[in-house]
Amino acid sequence: MGRRIKYTTTHFQRPTRIDQQTYLLLKSTLLNNPDFNIDKSPGSFKENYKKEFKFLKYSFVYFVFFIIILTNFYDGGHDKTIDPFRTFITIPAIIAGLGSFMIGIDLFLSGPSYANYLKDKRNYFESMKLSIIQSSDYADFCSSFYYSYER
């Protein structure tokens, strides 16, 4: 019996067309400041997965810490008694290890789609920026930029 793993996929949705007034405002801004970023919220991979990376870091450190404690204090005896110290340390080690594993799987599955989303978004706005700078008027911009994205 197989289990399903749920994860998030992210895709870039192109925004609606800019109007002529926005075009003129962006055109003048870009002529005065070519480094201006049209995208109001560029985001980053690290910023989006900040909590996951933090949890992964701490859970992995705790896992390694508890494993080191277990291996240093384990005497290798074959007695049948349950050592409360070993049990006390083993449970957090298992929880930390599973936490690291689950976050790692989530990043492995959802990370590539978010990276593609960021790449597509950046390419879209960089292409828009270039088209605005190179166009002579709003109609020229629409025919060069939107035509290339609507095919």
C-alpha positions as MATLAB code, in Angstrom:
seq = 'MGRRIKYTTTHFQRPTRIDQQTYLLLKSTLLNNPDFNIDKSPGSFKENYKKEFKFLKYSFVYFVFFIIILTNFYDGGHDKTIDPFRTFITIPAIIAGLGSFMIGIDLFLSGPSYANYLKDKRNYFESMKLSIIQSSDYADFCSSFYYSYER';
ca = [
       0.000    0.000    0.000;
       1.524    3.268   -1.073;
       1.276    6.530    0.774;
       0.853    9.908   -0.819;
       3.185   12.702    0.086;
       1.608   16.128   -0.171;
       3.809   19.017   -1.200;
       3.401   22.463   -2.673;
       4.121   23.329   -6.277;
       4.442   26.952   -7.286;
       3.918   28.408  -10.759;
       4.311   31.964  -11.965;
       1.086   33.593  -13.120;
       1.686   36.540  -15.425;
       0.083   39.727  -14.121;
      -2.467   41.642  -16.129;
      -1.293   44.056  -18.794;
       0.007   47.376  -17.569;
      -1.895   50.432  -18.752;
      -0.417   53.361  -20.641;
      -0.067   55.545  -17.545;
       1.894   52.821  -15.725;
       4.020   52.321  -18.837;
       4.894   56.036  -18.984;
       5.704   56.106  -15.272;
       7.942   53.027  -15.574;
       9.580   54.389  -18.724;
      10.561   57.660  -17.036;
      11.703   55.842  -13.884;
      13.844   53.403  -15.888;
      15.383   56.190  -17.959;
      16.404   57.990  -14.749;
      17.391   54.825  -12.884;
      18.227   51.805  -15.088;
      18.758   49.637  -11.978;
      15.138   50.094  -10.863;
      13.389   46.791  -10.158;
       9.883   46.594  -11.630;
       8.954   43.611   -9.467;
       7.639   44.960   -6.170;
       8.258   41.693   -4.284;
      11.182   39.832   -5.826;
      11.507   37.278   -2.985;
      14.218   34.668   -2.694;
      14.486   30.938   -2.136;
      16.214   31.400    1.206;
      13.630   33.948    2.354;
      10.703   31.703    1.411;
      12.093   28.618    3.154;
      13.639   30.459    6.105;
      11.643   28.556    8.767;
      12.311   25.200    7.126;
      16.060   25.818    6.913;
      16.136   26.942   10.544;
      14.189   23.865   11.692;
      16.367   21.599    9.539;
      19.530   23.078   11.001;
      18.431   22.756   14.625;
      16.846   19.327   14.293;
      19.928   17.954   12.537;
      22.249   19.426   15.182;
      20.085   17.922   17.946;
      20.015   14.582   16.151;
      23.818   14.481   15.853;
      24.200   15.665   19.465;
      21.927   12.911   20.803;
      23.617   10.252   18.659;
      27.019   11.323   19.998;
      25.704   11.075   23.561;
      24.219    7.649   22.851;
      27.409    6.277   21.323;
      29.644    7.677   24.051;
      27.544    6.369   26.939;
      26.511    3.049   25.446;
      28.575    0.294   27.042;
      27.637   -2.388   24.529;
      26.332   -4.707   27.234;
      23.778   -7.318   26.422;
      21.736   -7.105   29.584;
      17.964   -7.292   29.231;
      17.223   -4.282   31.458;
      15.977   -1.060   29.985;
      18.349    1.803   30.625;
      16.227    4.906   31.385;
      19.046    7.251   30.325;
      19.372    5.588   26.933;
      15.601    5.656   26.468;
      15.473    9.305   27.527;
      18.124   10.191   24.920;
      16.880    7.868   22.153;
      13.383    9.362   21.936;
      14.546   12.956   21.220;
      17.163   11.591   18.800;
      14.474    9.767   16.837;
      12.177   12.820   16.844;
      15.001   15.120   15.705;
      16.090   12.654   13.013;
      12.549   12.242   11.689;
      12.058   16.017   11.735;
      15.227   16.519    9.701;
      14.186   13.811    7.285;
      10.660   15.161    6.764;
      11.817   18.766    6.224;
      14.519   17.528    3.854;
      11.930   15.604    1.819;
       9.630   18.656    1.707;
      12.465   20.888    0.485;
      13.487   18.256   -2.056;
       9.951   18.038   -3.470;
       8.690   21.638   -3.307;
      11.999   23.491   -3.679;
      12.547   22.961   -7.419;
       9.104   24.302   -8.366;
       9.640   27.398   -6.220;
      13.066   27.921   -7.807;
      11.444   27.689  -11.264;
       8.757   30.137  -10.142;
      11.441   32.656   -9.096;
      13.318   32.151  -12.373;
      10.187   32.608  -14.501;
       9.135   35.679  -12.516;
      12.584   37.264  -12.780;
      12.749   36.546  -16.531;
       9.289   38.037  -17.061;
      10.067   41.306  -15.287;
      13.552   41.585  -16.802;
      12.027   41.112  -20.256;
       9.376   43.722  -19.438;
      12.052   46.134  -18.262;
      14.077   45.650  -21.445;
      10.979   46.064  -23.624;
       9.987   49.272  -21.837;
      13.460   50.747  -22.288;
      13.699   49.753  -25.956;
      10.153   50.719  -26.977;
       9.300   54.081  -28.440;
       5.713   54.249  -27.176;
       3.021   52.199  -25.449;
       1.761   50.546  -28.632;
       5.310   49.523  -29.568;
       5.816   48.091  -26.068;
       2.553   46.100  -26.218;
       3.318   44.673  -29.633;
       6.869   43.661  -28.713;
       6.425   42.490  -25.130;
       2.941   41.054  -24.823;
       3.043   39.449  -28.233;
       6.097   37.389  -27.198;
       4.360   36.185  -23.987;
       0.949   35.474  -25.497;
       2.087   33.076  -28.188;
];
